[in-house]
Amino acid sequence: MKRHSLLLTLATLLTLQTLLMSQVLPSPKPGDPDYFPITAWGGLPYFFDQKQADDMAEAGITVAGFASTVEQLDCIQKAGMVAWGFHQVPNQYFWDDEAPEEELRKGIRATVDFFQDHPALCGYFIQDEPSTSRFRNLAIMADEVKKARPGKDAYINLFPNYATPKQLGAADWKEYAERFIQELQPAHLGYDYYTLFEGNDPIRRGTWQQLAEAREVTLAHGIPLDVCLLSVGHMPYRIPSENDLFFQVYSALLYGAKGILYFTYYTPSVASYRHAPIDPWGNRTETWYAMRFVNNTVKCIAKTLNRLESTKVYHFVPNGRERLPREDAPEETSLIAAPAADNQDIAVGEFRDRENGEIYVMVLNKNLERSTSIADLQWRNGTPADIQVVSQFRKDTLSRFAGENVWLAPGQALLLKITE
């Protein structure tokens, strides 16, 4: 009898543990205060089914990439996610920079008719990495999306700043982005950027310049920033570790990003691509587990992130290392005047809660090999009256900035609530 009771108790505890562990897994819907777009960039493979959709949701994805059939959207809906639908504009018109406007609009109306008003549809995929020469066509199609399906969006992802002026169709990235916003009036601005190389010089030099310029452009126009980052090894880019994923995701959040996209969730069937979260045969890789961990930390702090407006970003670099482009130093009005130690490689983002004016600070450890303590940060006006950590493991929870809570693992960041 005692053994039977013990087994029941263990079963109850395991059930409770499962419920507690699953609290971060459900996907909020667009419009919910804790909804944060975390996208599996790319089309869906031939083996995509309900199990694949459920796995994707469990990995913390909220936007399941680009769907090409209503059946795929059905699976996505059951898994609690949304997705972009592929456009149906015929190629001979889509790629013709002087295509008749009516044919482009007709293709978008065909797209709307094809997907109807499926509840898992958040908008329509239009194009990745267009030159400015494509903006005329894209503006027509984006406008037709707004007219045909108000509330749905047209997804267009921009080139990064390491594209050539010929690829951009502009003198530099900032001009390119400004033209995109002026000509298309988008609901948000996003770009892809792959910063992690193999070898001894792992971080692309333009990483901080890209984030700084994207932040400036989106703040000036009052639109959200999306960042597409590396989640698959290919060509000169390394297979990202858990620390690498933290570094990329939280670098974007540090600069005020309101959406994260992963290139890619599925491993493309090309020889140099390796260890995306799902391999070419539909199996989880070690990257899947790392992604799940990182994504669930974002989902825990999403409600707070959604209320925050970026007010400053600045960097502290170790003595003797040159500053990279736009690795901006703190200003006279920055909350933090100096790092805890001269050899710390950290970045700081300052934020204001748009609802109540409360102040938040995010501190990122840019060192991808060593943990660091930020207990002894030198605050410009003295240590704040109260510092609390916004928990990355329990939603809507604050904890004391003390003890082990002052340590940053390699590539990781803490979001701190500040009371002055």
PyMOL commands that set and color helices and strands:
alter all, ss='L'
color gray80, all
select helices_A, chain A and resi 2-24+50-58+70-78+91-94+101-115+132-148+165-168+173-184+207-221+242-254+286-307+403-406
alter helices_A, ss='H'
color red, helices_A
select strands_A, chain A and resi 38-40+63-67+82-86+121-128+153-157+189-192+225-230+259-263+308-316+336-338+346-353+359-365+372-373+378-379+386-390+398-400+407-408+413-419
alter strands_A, ss='S'
color yellow, strands_A
deselect
rebuild
show_as cartoon
